[in-house]
Amino acid sequence: MERPEEELGARERGILALERRGFPAAGVKERAIREELGLSPVRYYQLLNALLDDPRALALDPVTVNRLRRVREGRRAER
């Protein structure tokens, strides 16, 4: 059986790890995105959105991916 953490790249695993963390105030997450991953927040959220549809991400971290999918669907339903 293949191990999903070996299939996802370091950047994708870093995105999931960042999403597992709680951030105390606005701006703190954006700073972490820039400093830890070297990405702009816009690019980060583009990659995160694609990652939520990746079965490897779901296999690696189902709790985080399913939580974020629910948030995304809730936002889409509001539009």
C-alpha positions in Angstrom: 0.0 0.0 0.0 1.3 3.4 -0.9 1.8 6.0 1.9 0.1 9.3 1.1 2.7 11.4 3.0 5.3 10.1 0.5 3.1 11.1 -2.4 2.5 14.7 -1.4 5.3 17.1 -1.7 6.8 19.1 1.2 4.9 22.2 0.3 1.5 20.4 0.3 2.3 18.7 3.7 3.3 22.2 5.0 0.0 23.7 3.9 -1.9 20.9 5.7 0.3 21.4 8.8 -0.4 25.1 8.8 -4.1 24.5 8.5 -4.1 22.3 11.6 -2.8 25.2 13.7 -4.9 27.8 15.4 -4.0 31.5 14.9 -4.8 34.0 17.6 -5.4 37.1 15.5 -5.8 38.3 11.9 -2.6 38.7 10.1 -0.7 36.1 12.1 -1.7 33.3 9.6 -0.7 35.5 6.7 2.7 36.1 8.2 3.2 32.4 8.9 2.3 31.6 5.2 4.9 34.1 4.0 7.7 33.2 6.5 7.2 29.4 6.7 6.1 28.5 3.2 7.5 31.4 1.2 4.1 31.9 -0.5 1.8 34.9 -0.9 -1.5 34.4 0.8 -3.3 34.4 -2.5 -1.2 31.6 -3.9 -1.4 29.7 -0.6 -5.2 29.7 -0.8 -5.2 28.7 -4.5 -3.0 25.7 -3.6 -5.0 24.9 -0.5 -8.2 24.8 -2.5 -6.7 22.4 -5.1 -5.3 20.3 -2.2 -8.8 19.9 -0.7 -9.8 18.0 -3.9 -6.7 15.8 -3.8 -7.4 12.2 -2.6 -3.8 12.0 -1.3 -4.5 14.9 1.1 -7.6 13.3 2.3 -5.8 10.0 2.9 -3.0 11.9 4.8 -5.1 14.2 7.0 -8.8 13.4 6.7 -9.9 15.4 9.7 -8.3 18.7 8.5 -9.4 18.1 4.8 -13.0 17.3 5.7 -13.2 20.3 8.1 -11.9 22.6 5.4 -14.2 21.1 2.8 -17.2 21.8 5.0 -16.0 25.4 5.5 -15.6 25.8 1.7 -19.0 24.3 1.0 -20.6 26.6 3.6 -19.1 29.6 2.0 -20.2 28.5 -1.5 -23.7 28.0 -0.2 -23.8 31.6 1.1 -23.1 33.0 -2.3 
